[in-house]
């Protein structure tokens, strides 16, 4: 193929097809030309065979005429005939007539020397002596000539001969001399004594030798004399008539020039040969018929047995046959050959087309296969990218059938479902994340993943999409094995060729953190509003409290000598100072966060706080277990505010341990350079549904009048103001009877020298970032 690179050209099929068509056309042309030549050769061969047949017929006729001449001469040597012996001449003629009757001799005539009597035996073998004048007959005058002694006279064909009117009679005659010796004539005179003649019916003679001739299937022979008269012809109406006029008279519309020319130029001049001509009939079939003709002369004179003379020189024997018989055979052969050539040509053409088609089909198939492989590879890459995109997406992507059974799921969704299902601790969660396999969720239903309410919610949503065809996104809570999440979900129905939904693709984003952040922002707004209100109220209360304290101080000075009144005033002053402190706290809470430039020693604050709360703890039968890490670095914060935070946490612990319990307090330095302060109790714990709300302002689980709901929210504001955070974990007593209780852990950043100047206040984003984790996350 490399050596014939042109075969790879796109035009090779056109060139090959044109070449095959040209070769097929040349083959057909050569076949037609060959068929024409074959037709001509076969016609010539056929005519040669007809010529042989004509020559044979002419030869037989010549032999027969020579036989008659010989019989005539033998009879002329008979003494009975020469001397016309009365008793024997007729017998002798009958004997000869019996032997030449089959050659058409119808009469033997002997004319005497005077030419006035004729002794004859007719075709009935009857003898006659007729008296008449025969001196003017051509053959008698010819026989009187001494130079014709021993010669034979041959006349032309005569049709108007008396006694034979209408018959074709030819006369052969020979002079008679008295030369024979017998008993009556021992000494012949040798004188001319008359003429002896045979009257021959030439039609009978011609019919005898030509009627049975067949050339081909229907060919025949005919004979004409040198006058153009038909001596024999299958058409009986033609016999005895002129060949140049009888055809024209029967079929005037046909031109007989060809046969007339052959007759005139060839046959009447004694030549032999062949040719073609147009005839108007053939064995009863009329019409324009082309015929093949071969002809040969019948020489009547020039015999070797006896010199002949007379007007008749020759006849002509013709053998004819229709050209259609010859061409029919050739046409059959040619048609078969042409059909074979066409079949071979078509076979070659089809084979070439098939081969080229096969070649191009293979090329097309290879190209198509290459294209399919390329597209398949691209599809695989695209599918891999899509799969990687789905697998690595931070969203939960999974598809379900109409019954809610999972058909596919990405790793993120599998991790969340698996994490929520098996999470017991951080370590367990990490281990579950590593071992999670998305295929484990294939075939599971919503009820295997979510709780009943969330599963019903998803199924109702699927039915809504199936009924309306609308695609909507929703933000909704989802509970996975008891853990509540917030999802932002979009569900799309996947349709088949008939437009029917056969599956759903679900994309969910875990917005739990964002939801908490939004809730926290709302709380912050509430706190800001509360701070504004508290600032107004504190401002209004602060003035009367100052006046009360001022007058109390004045009264204390005035009642120094009145112990009862003085002691009462001291109580009033102490309570007024408390009110003042509360008002200051409210002002601090409502005031825009300021950067506290002070630091605090946590252990000292805790020791002072526990000293203050010692009696309260003892009265509440609460055992104190304190483990403070020595030499802790100072932290950022106001000691008084931090003490207020710690008092709030301890008071909450005391309230949770009705009837006594254990309060565990410990401090330590974390790896993140923070000081952690833990307050743990063995109280009743916080219900799960309330754990997310404990830092909300005015939220409290205490009875009316026992709490304001501001303690934890104010503590949260103080801690976050200094860049710290506070988290909580709680085990409700009903669910965890063995380890019930609540633990608060406060983280405060370590105070450094670099931050001693004016460390910036924590921004709102930082505050939000340091939001305490959801309590439920650690359960």
C-alpha positions in Angstrom: 0.0 0.0 0.0 2.9 2.3 0.7 4.2 1.7 -2.9 0.8 2.6 -4.3 0.1 5.6 -2.3 -2.3 6.9 -4.9 -4.7 4.2 -3.8 -5.2 6.3 -0.7 -6.4 9.3 -2.7 -10.0 10.2 -2.4 -10.3 10.2 -6.2 -9.1 6.7 -6.7 -12.6 5.2 -6.6 -13.8 7.6 -9.4 -10.7 6.8 -11.5 -11.1 3.1 -11.1 -14.9 3.2 -11.8 -14.3 5.3 -15.0 -11.5 2.9 -16.1 -13.8 -0.1 -15.5 -16.7 1.5 -17.5 -14.3 2.4 -20.4 -13.0 -1.2 -20.4 -16.6 -2.5 -20.3 -17.5 -0.2 -23.3 -14.5 -1.2 -25.3 -15.3 -4.9 -24.5 -18.9 -4.4 -25.8 -17.6 -2.6 -28.9 -15.1 -5.3 -29.7 -17.8 -7.9 -29.0 -20.2 -6.2 -31.5 -17.5 -5.9 -34.1 -16.5 -9.5 -33.6 -20.1 -10.5 -33.9 -20.4 -8.6 -37.2 -17.2 -10.2 -38.5 -18.4 -13.6 -37.3 -21.7 -13.0 -39.1 -19.9 -12.2 -42.3 -17.6 -15.2 -42.0 -20.5 -17.5 -41.3 -22.4 -16.2 -44.2 -19.5 -16.7 -46.5 -19.0 -20.1 -45.2 -22.6 -20.9 -45.7 -22.5 -19.5 -49.2 -19.5 -21.6 -49.9 -21.4 -24.7 -48.8 -24.3 -23.6 -51.0 -21.9 -23.1 -53.9 -20.6 -26.6 -53.4 -24.2 -27.8 -53.5 -24.9 -25.8 -56.7 -21.7 -27.1 -58.3 -22.6 -30.7 -57.4 -26.1 -30.2 -58.9 -24.7 -28.6 -62.1 -22.2 -31.5 -62.4 -25.0 -34.1 -62.1 -27.0 -32.3 -64.7 -24.1 -32.1 -67.0 -23.4 -35.8 -66.5 -27.0 -36.6 -67.3 -27.0 -34.5 -70.4 -23.8 -36.2 -71.5 -25.6 -39.5 -70.9 -28.4 -38.4 -73.2 -25.9 -37.4 -75.9 -24.2 -40.7 -75.6 -27.5 -42.6 -75.9 -28.4 -40.4 -78.9 -25.1 -41.3 -80.6 -25.5 -45.0 -79.8 -29.0 -45.0 -81.2 -27.8 -43.1 -84.3 -25.3 -46.0 -85.0 -28.2 -48.5 -85.1 -28.8 -49.8 -88.7 -32.5 -50.0 -87.9 -32.5 -46.3 -87.3 -30.1 -45.3 -90.1 -32.0 -47.2 -92.7 -35.5 -46.8 -91.1 -36.1 -50.5 -91.4 -39.8 -51.0 -91.2 -39.9 -53.8 -88.8 -37.2 -52.7 -86.4 -36.8 -48.9 -86.2 -39.7 -48.4 -83.8 -38.6 -51.3 -81.6 -35.1 -49.9 -81.5 -36.3 -46.5 -80.5 -38.6 -47.9 -77.7 -35.6 -49.7 -76.3 -33.6 -46.4 -76.1 -36.6 -44.5 -74.9 -37.1 -46.9 -72.0 -33.5 -46.2 -70.9 -33.6 -42.4 -71.2 -37.2 -41.8 -70.1 -36.0 -41.0 -66.5 -33.8 -38.3 -67.9 -36.9 -36.4 -69.3 -36.8 -37.7 -72.9 -40.4 -37.5 -74.1 -39.9 -38.3 -77.8 -37.3 -39.8 -80.1 -37.7 -38.6 -83.7 -36.0 -39.6 -86.9 -36.4 -37.3 -89.9 -35.6 -38.7 -93.4 -33.2 -37.2 -95.9 -35.9 -35.4 -97.8 -37.2 -33.8 -94.6 -40.8 -34.8 -95.4 -41.3 -37.7 -93.0 -40.7 -38.0 -89.3 -40.5 -41.4 -87.6 -41.0 -41.1 -83.9 -41.8 -42.9 -80.7 -43.6 -40.7 -78.2 -43.5 -40.8 -74.4 -46.3 -43.5 -74.5 -43.9 -45.7 -76.6 -46.2 -45.4 -79.6 -44.5 -45.2 -83.0 -45.7 -42.6 -85.5 -44.8 -41.8 -89.1 -45.7 -38.2 -89.7 -45.6 -36.6 -93.1 -44.7 -33.0 -93.2 -42.1 -30.5 -94.0 -39.2 -30.4 -91.6 -36.6 -28.9 -93.8 -36.9 -25.5 -92.0 -36.5 -26.8 -88.6 -33.2 -25.5 -87.1 -31.7 -28.8 -86.1 -32.5 -30.3 -89.6 -30.9 -27.5 -91.4 -27.9 -27.8 -89.0 -27.7 -31.6 -89.6 -27.6 -31.2 -93.4 -24.3 -29.4 -93.1 -21.5 -32.0 -93.8 -19.2 -30.3 -91.3 -21.6 -31.2 -88.4 -21.2 -34.9 -89.0 -20.6 -36.6 -85.7 -21.6 -33.6 -83.7 -24.5 -33.0 -81.4 -26.9 -30.2 -81.6 -28.3 -28.7 -78.4 -31.3 -26.3 -78.8 -32.5 -23.6 -76.5 -35.5 -24.4 -74.3 -38.7 -24.1 -76.4 -42.1 -23.5 -74.8 -44.2 -23.1 -78.0 -43.4 -26.4 -79.6 -46.4 -28.2 -81.4 -47.6 -31.2 -79.4 -45.7 -29.8 -76.4 -47.2 -26.4 -76.0 -46.5 -25.0 -72.6 -43.9 -27.5 -71.8 -40.2 -26.8 -71.6 -38.7 -28.8 -74.3 -35.0 -28.9 -75.3 -33.9 -30.9 -78.4 -30.6 -32.6 -78.9 -30.0 -33.9 -82.3 -27.2 -35.5 -84.4 -26.9 -36.0 -88.2 -27.6 -39.6 -89.4 -25.4 -41.2 -92.1 -25.8 -44.7 -93.7 -22.7 -46.3 -92.2 -23.9 -49.3 -90.3 -23.6 -52.9 -91.8 -26.1 -55.6 -91.5 -27.6 -58.3 -93.6 -29.8 -55.9 -95.5 -27.1 -53.4 -96.0 -23.8 -55.1 -96.4 -22.4 -52.1 -98.3 -23.5 -48.9 -96.7 -23.5 -45.8 -98.9 -22.1 -43.5 -96.3 -24.6 -40.8 -97.4 -26.4 -38.4 -95.1 -29.8 -39.8 -94.5 -31.4 -37.4 -92.1 -31.3 -36.4 -88.4 -32.0 -38.2 -85.1 -33.3 -36.1 -82.2 -34.3 -36.5 -78.5 -37.1 -34.2 -77.2 -36.3 -33.6 -73.5 -38.7 -32.2 -70.9 -36.1 -30.0 -69.1 -38.5 -29.2 -66.3 -38.8 -32.8 -65.5 -35.0 -33.1 -65.7 -34.4 -30.1 -63.5 -37.0 -31.1 -61.0 -35.4 -34.5 -60.7 -32.1 -33.1 -59.5 -33.1 -29.9 -57.6 -36.4 -30.5 -55.9 -34.9 -32.4 -53.0 -32.1 -29.9 -52.4 -32.2 -28.3 -48.9 -29.8 -25.5 -47.9 -30.0 -24.9 -44.2 -33.5 -25.5 -42.8 -35.6 -24.0 -45.6 -33.2 -23.2 -48.4 -33.9 -24.6 -51.9 -32.5 -24.6 -55.4 -33.7 -23.3 -58.7 -32.5 -23.4 -62.3 -32.7 -20.9 -65.1 -31.5 -21.2 -68.7 -29.4 -18.7 -70.7 -32.6 -16.8 -71.6 -33.5 -16.1 -68.0 -36.3 -18.6 -68.0 -37.0 -20.6 -64.8 -36.6 -24.3 -65.6 -37.3 -25.2 -62.0 -38.4 -23.2 -59.0 -40.3 -24.1 -55.8 -42.9 -21.5 -56.9 -44.6 -23.3 -59.7 -46.0 -20.1 -61.1 -42.4 -19.1 -61.9 -41.6 -22.1 -64.0 -41.3 -21.3 -67.7 -41.4 -17.5 -67.0 -38.7 -14.9 -67.2 -36.9 -14.4 -64.0 -36.4 -10.7 -64.6 -40.1 -10.0 -64.8 -41.9 -12.5 -62.8 -40.6 -11.4 -59.4 -41.4 -7.8 -60.1 -44.8 -8.7 -61.3 -45.6 -10.4 -58.0 -44.0 -7.9 -55.6 -43.8 -4.5 -57.3 -42.9 -2.7 -54.0 -39.6 -4.6 -53.6 -36.5 -3.8 -55.5 -35.0 -6.9 -57.1 -32.0 -5.0 -58.5 -29.5 -7.2 -56.6 -30.8 -10.5 -57.9 -31.3 -9.1 -61.4 -27.7 -7.9 -61.4 -26.5 -11.3 -60.2 -28.6 -13.1 -62.9 -27.5 -10.7 -65.6 -23.9 -10.2 -64.9 -23.0 -13.6 -63.4 -25.5 -16.4 -64.0 -26.3 -15.7 -67.6 -22.7 -15.4 -68.5 -21.9 -18.8 -67.1 -20.0 -17.7 -64.0 -20.2 -19.2 -60.5 -20.1 -17.3 -57.3 -22.3 -16.1 -54.4 -23.9 -13.1 -53.0 -27.0 -11.7 -51.2 -30.3 -10.3 -52.5 -33.7 -9.2 -51.4 -36.6 -11.5 -52.1 -40.3 -11.0 -51.6 -41.2 -14.5 -50.3 -39.8 -17.7 -49.2 -41.7 -20.9 -49.0 -45.0 -19.3 -48.5 -43.8 -16.5 -46.3 -44.2 -13.1 -47.9 -42.3 -9.9 -47.1 -38.9 -8.4 -47.5 -36.5 -11.3 -47.0 -32.8 -11.1 -47.4 -31.3 -14.2 -48.9 -27.9 -15.8 -49.5 -27.4 -17.2 -53.0 -24.7 -19.4 -54.5 -24.8 -20.3 -58.2 -22.9 -22.5 -60.6 -23.3 -23.0 -64.4 -24.5 -26.1 -66.2 -22.4 -26.3 -69.4 -24.4 -27.8 -72.2 -21.8 -27.7 -74.9 -18.1 -28.5 -75.1 -18.5 -32.2 -74.2 -15.6 -34.5 -74.4 -17.7 -37.3 -75.9 -19.0 -35.4 -78.9 -18.7 -32.0 -80.2 -21.8 -30.0 -79.6 -23.2 -27.0 -81.3 -26.3 -24.9 -81.1 -27.6 -21.8 -79.4 -27.8 -23.2 -76.0 -24.5 -22.8 -74.2 -25.3 -23.1 -70.4 -27.8 -23.1 -67.6 -27.3 -21.9 -64.1 -28.1 -23.7 -60.9 -28.8 -21.4 -57.8 -29.0 -22.5 -54.2 -30.6 -19.9 -51.9 -31.4 -19.6 -48.2 -32.7 -16.8 -45.9 -30.0 -14.8 -44.1 -32.1 -14.9 -41.0 -31.4 -18.6 -40.5 -27.7 -18.0 -40.5 -27.9 -14.8 -38.5 -30.3 -16.5 -36.1 -27.6 -18.9 -35.2 -25.0 -16.1 -35.0 -27.4 -14.0 -33.1 -27.9 -16.7 -30.5 -24.1 -17.2 -30.2 -23.5 -13.5 -30.1 -26.3 -12.9 -27.7 -24.9 -15.6 -25.4 -21.4 -14.1 -25.8 -22.6 -10.6 -25.2 -24.6 -11.7 -22.2 -21.4 -13.4 -20.8 -19.4 -10.3 -21.5 -22.0 -8.2 -19.7 -22.2 -10.5 -16.8 -18.4 -10.6 -16.5 -18.3 -6.8 -16.8 -21.0 -6.3 -14.3 -19.3 -8.8 -12.0 -16.0 -7.0 -12.3 -17.7 -3.7 -11.8 -19.6 -4.9 -8.7 -16.5 -6.7 -7.4 -14.5 -3.4 -7.8 -17.3 -1.5 -6.1 -17.5 -4.0 -3.3 -13.8 -4.1 -2.8 -13.5 -0.3 -2.9 -16.6 0.0 -0.7 -15.0 -2.6 1.6 -11.8 -0.6 1.6 -13.6 2.7 2.3 -15.9 1.0 4.8 -12.9 -0.2 6.6 -11.3 3.2 6.5 -14.6 4.7 7.5 -15.0 2.1 10.3 -11.4 2.8 11.5 -12.1 6.5 11.4 -15.4 6.0 13.2 -13.8 3.7 15.7 -11.0 6.2 16.3 -13.6 9.0 16.7 -15.7 6.8 19.0 -12.6 6.0 21.1 -11.7 9.7 21.2 -15.2 10.7 22.2 -15.3 7.8 24.7 -12.0 9.0 26.2 -13.3 12.5 26.3 -16.5 11.2 27.9 -14.4 9.2 30.4 -12.4 12.3 31.2 -15.5 14.4 31.5 -17.2 11.8 33.6 -14.1 11.6 35.7 -14.0 15.3 36.1 -17.7 15.3 36.9 -17.3 12.5 39.3 -14.3 14.2 40.9 -16.3 17.4 41.1 -19.2 15.6 42.7 -17.0 13.5 44.9 -14.9 16.4 46.1 -17.8 18.8 46.4 -18.4 20.3 49.9 -22.2 19.8 49.3 -24.2 16.7 49.9 -25.0 15.3 46.4 -27.0 12.1 46.0 -29.8 10.7 43.8 -32.8 8.7 44.8 -35.5 6.8 42.9 -39.1 7.5 43.2 -39.3 5.4 46.4 -36.6 7.4 48.1 -33.9 4.7 47.8 -30.4 6.1 47.3 -28.9 5.3 43.9 -25.7 7.3 44.1 -24.1 9.4 46.7 -20.9 11.5 47.0 -18.4 11.2 49.7 -19.4 14.4 51.5 -22.9 13.1 52.0 -21.7 9.7 52.9 -19.4 11.2 55.5 -22.1 13.3 57.1 -24.6 10.5 57.2 -21.9 8.1 58.5 -20.5 10.7 60.9 -23.8 11.5 62.4 -24.6 7.8 62.7 -21.5 6.6 64.4 -20.1 9.7 66.0 -19.4 9.2 69.7 -16.3 11.3 70.1 -13.8 13.2 68.0 -11.6 10.2 67.6 -14.5 8.0 66.6 -15.7 10.6 64.2 -12.3 10.9 62.5 -12.1 7.1 62.3 -15.6 6.9 60.8 -14.7 9.5 58.2 -11.7 7.4 57.1 -13.6 4.2 56.8 -16.7 5.7 55.2 -17.7 4.1 51.9 -20.4 5.7 49.7 -21.5 2.4 48.3 -22.7 1.3 51.7 -25.5 3.8 51.4 -26.7 2.5 48.0 -30.3 1.2 48.3 -31.0 2.8 51.6 -34.1 4.9 52.1 -34.7 8.3 53.7 -35.9 6.4 56.8 -32.5 4.7 57.1 -30.7 8.1 57.2 -33.1 10.7 58.7 -35.6 10.5 61.5 -39.2 9.9 60.5 -40.1 13.6 60.3 -37.2 14.5 58.0 -37.8 11.4 55.9 -41.5 12.3 55.5 -40.5 15.9 54.6 -38.3 14.6 51.8 -40.8 12.2 50.4 -43.5 14.9 50.4 -41.2 17.2 48.6 -40.5 14.5 45.9 -44.3 14.1 45.4 -44.6 17.8 45.1 -42.0 18.0 42.4 -43.6 15.0 40.6 -47.0 16.7 40.7 -46.0 20.2 39.9 -42.7 19.8 38.1 -41.4 22.9 39.9 -37.9 23.1 41.2 -37.5 25.0 44.4 -34.8 25.4 47.0 -35.6 25.2 50.7 -33.8 25.7 53.9 -35.0 23.2 56.4 -34.0 21.4 59.6 -32.9 17.7 59.2 -32.4 15.3 62.1 -29.9 12.6 61.4 -29.9 9.9 64.1 -31.0 12.5 66.7 -28.6 15.3 65.5 -30.2 18.4 64.1 -28.8 20.0 61.0 -29.9 22.8 58.8 -29.8 22.1 55.1 -30.3 24.3 52.1 -31.6 21.8 49.6 -32.5 21.7 45.9 -34.2 18.7 44.3 -34.3 18.2 40.5 -36.4 15.5 38.8 -34.5 13.4 36.2 -36.7 12.5 33.3 -36.6 9.6 30.8 -37.2 9.7 27.0 -41.0 9.9 27.6 -40.6 12.8 30.0 -41.5 10.8 33.1 -39.5 11.3 36.2 -37.6 8.2 37.1 -35.2 9.6 39.7 -34.3 12.7 41.7 -31.0 14.5 42.2 -30.7 16.1 45.6 -28.1 18.7 46.4 -27.9 19.8 50.0 -25.6 22.2 51.8 -25.0 22.0 55.5 -25.8 25.5 56.7 -26.0 24.6 60.4 -23.0 26.9 61.2 -24.5 29.7 59.2 -27.8 29.2 60.9 -26.1 29.4 64.2 -24.2 32.5 63.1 -27.4 34.1 62.0 -29.1 33.2 65.3 -26.1 34.7 67.1 -26.3 37.9 65.1 -29.9 38.1 66.1 -28.9 37.6 69.7 -26.2 40.3 69.3 -28.8 42.6 68.0 -31.0 41.8 70.9 -28.1 42.4 73.3 -27.4 45.7 71.6 -31.0 46.7 72.0 -30.9 45.5 75.6 -27.7 47.4 76.2 -29.3 50.5 74.9 -32.3 50.1 77.0 -30.2 49.1 80.0 -28.0 52.2 79.5 -31.1 54.4 79.6 -32.5 52.6 82.6 -29.2 52.6 84.5 -28.6 56.2 83.7 -32.0 57.1 85.2 -31.5 54.9 88.2 -27.9 55.9 88.8 -28.9 59.5 89.8 -31.4 58.5 92.5 -29.1 55.8 93.7 -26.3 58.4 94.0 -28.6 60.7 95.8 -29.7 57.9 98.2 -26.1 56.9 98.8 -25.2 60.6 99.4 -27.9 61.1 101.9 -27.2 57.7 103.5 -23.5 58.7 103.9 -24.6 62.0 105.4 -27.0 60.2 107.8 -24.3 57.8 108.7 -22.1 60.7 109.8 -25.1 62.2 111.7 -26.0 58.9 113.4 -22.7 57.8 114.5 -23.9 58.0 118.0 -27.1 56.1 117.3 -26.1 52.6 116.9 -29.5 51.2 115.9 -30.1 53.8 113.3 -26.5 53.8 112.2 -26.5 50.0 111.7 -29.7 50.3 109.6 -28.2 53.0 107.5 -25.2 50.9 106.9 -27.5 48.2 105.6 -29.1 50.7 103.4 -25.8 51.9 102.2 -24.6 48.4 101.4 -27.7 47.6 99.4 -27.4 51.0 97.7 -23.8 50.2 96.8 -25.0 46.9 95.4 -27.6 48.7 93.3 -24.9 51.1 92.1 -22.7 48.2 91.2 -25.6 46.6 89.3 -26.2 49.8 87.5 -22.5 50.1 86.7 -22.6 46.6 85.3 -25.6 47.4 83.2 -23.7 50.5 81.9 -20.7 48.3 81.2 -22.8 45.8 79.4 -24.5 48.4 77.3 -21.4 50.4 76.6 -19.6 49.9 73.4 -16.9 47.3 74.0 -13.7 48.8 75.1 -10.3 47.4 75.2 -9.5 46.6 78.8 -5.9 47.5 79.2 -5.6 45.5 82.4 -4.7 41.9 83.0 -5.8 39.4 85.6 -4.5 36.6 87.6 -7.0 33.8 87.3 -5.9 31.8 90.3 -6.2 34.8 92.6 -9.6 35.7 91.3 -10.8 32.2 91.7 -9.4 32.0 95.3 -11.2 35.3 96.2 -14.4 34.2 94.5 -14.4 30.8 96.3 -13.7 32.6 99.6 -16.8 34.7 99.0 -18.9 31.8 97.9 -17.6 29.4 100.5 -20.4 29.9 103.0 -23.0 29.6 100.3 -21.5 26.4 99.1 -21.5 25.0 102.5 -25.1 25.9 103.2 -26.1 24.2 99.9 -24.1 21.0 100.9 -21.9 21.3 97.9 -18.4 19.8 98.1 -15.7 21.9 96.5 -12.8 20.3 94.5 -10.4 22.8 93.3 -7.3 22.1 91.2 -5.5 25.2 90.2 -2.3 25.0 88.1 0.3 27.2 89.7 2.3 29.9 88.0 -0.3 30.5 85.3 0.4 33.5 83.1 -1.8 36.5 83.5 -4.7 36.7 81.1 -6.5 39.6 79.5 -9.5 40.8 81.5 -10.9 42.9 84.2 -10.6 41.0 87.5 -13.9 42.3 88.8 -15.7 41.4 85.6 -14.1 38.0 85.5 -15.0 37.6 89.2 -18.6 38.4 88.2 -18.4 35.8 85.5 -17.1 33.2 87.8 -19.7 34.0 90.4 -22.4 33.6 87.8 -21.1 30.2 86.8 -20.8 29.0 90.4 -24.3 30.3 91.2 -25.6 28.4 88.2 -23.8 25.2 89.5 -25.3 25.7 92.9 -28.8 26.1 91.5 -28.3 22.9 89.4 -27.3 20.9 92.5 -30.4 21.0 94.6 -29.7 19.0 97.7 -25.9 19.0 97.3 -23.2 17.8 94.9 -19.7 18.3 93.8 -18.3 21.5 92.3 -15.0 20.9 90.5 -12.8 23.8 89.5 -9.5 23.6 87.8 -7.2 25.7 85.6 -4.5 24.9 83.1 -2.5 26.3 80.2 -3.6 25.1 76.8 -1.4 24.4 73.8 -2.9 27.5 72.1 -1.4 29.7 74.9 -4.7 30.2 76.6 -5.7 29.7 80.2 -8.6 27.4 80.6 -10.9 27.6 83.7 -13.3 24.7 84.1 -16.4 24.7 86.3 -18.1 21.3 86.6 -21.0 20.2 88.7 -23.0 17.1 89.2 -26.3 18.7 88.8 -29.4 17.8 86.8 -27.8 19.0 83.6 -29.5 21.0 80.7 -32.0 19.4 78.4 -30.7 18.9 74.9 -33.4 21.1 73.3 -32.4 24.0 75.6 -28.6 23.8 75.3 -28.5 25.9 72.2 -30.3 28.8 74.0 -28.5 29.1 77.3 -26.5 32.2 76.1 -29.6 34.0 74.8 -30.5 37.1 76.8 -33.4 36.6 79.3 -33.4 32.8 78.7 -33.6 31.0 82.0 -34.8 27.7 83.2 -35.4 29.0 86.7 -38.7 29.8 88.1 -40.1 33.3 87.9 -38.4 35.6 90.3 -35.4 33.3 90.8 -33.4 34.4 87.7 -33.3 37.2 85.1 -31.7 35.2 82.2 -28.9 37.7 82.0 -26.2 35.9 83.8 -24.8 33.7 81.1 -25.4 36.3 78.3 -23.5 38.9 80.3 -20.7 36.4 81.1 -20.5 35.6 77.4 -20.3 39.3 76.5 -17.5 39.8 79.1 -15.4 36.8 78.0 -15.7 37.5 74.3 -14.9 41.2 74.9 -11.4 40.1 76.0 -10.9 37.7 73.1 -11.9 34.6 75.0 -14.6 32.0 74.6 -16.8 30.0 76.8 -18.2 26.6 76.0 -20.5 24.2 77.7 -21.2 20.5 77.8 -24.0 19.0 79.7 -25.4 15.5 80.4 -29.1 15.6 81.4 -29.8 13.5 84.4 -32.7 11.6 82.6 -30.5 10.5 79.8 -27.2 10.1 81.7 -28.0 9.1 85.2 -24.4 7.9 85.8 -22.6 11.0 84.7 -25.1 13.8 84.7 -24.0 17.4 85.2 -22.8 20.5 83.4 -19.3 21.8 82.7 -18.4 25.3 81.6 -14.9 25.9 80.2 -13.7 29.5 79.9 -10.7 30.2 77.6 -8.9 33.4 78.0 -5.9 34.5 76.0 -2.6 35.0 77.8 -1.7 38.6 78.4 1.6 39.5 76.7 3.9 42.5 76.8 3.4 43.2 73.2 -0.3 43.7 73.9 0.2 45.8 76.9 -0.1 49.1 75.0 -3.5 49.1 73.4 -4.6 45.8 72.0 -7.5 46.3 69.6 -10.9 45.3 70.6 -12.2 42.1 69.2 -14.0 42.7 65.9 -17.5 41.5 65.4 -16.2 38.8 63.0 -13.7 37.7 65.5 -16.4 37.5 68.1 -18.5 35.4 65.7 -15.6 33.2 64.8 -15.1 32.5 68.5 -18.7 31.7 69.0 -19.0 28.8 71.4 -19.5 25.5 69.6 -22.9 24.0 69.6 -23.4 22.0 72.7 -24.9 19.1 70.8 -21.6 18.7 68.9 -19.9 17.2 71.9 -22.6 15.0 73.1 
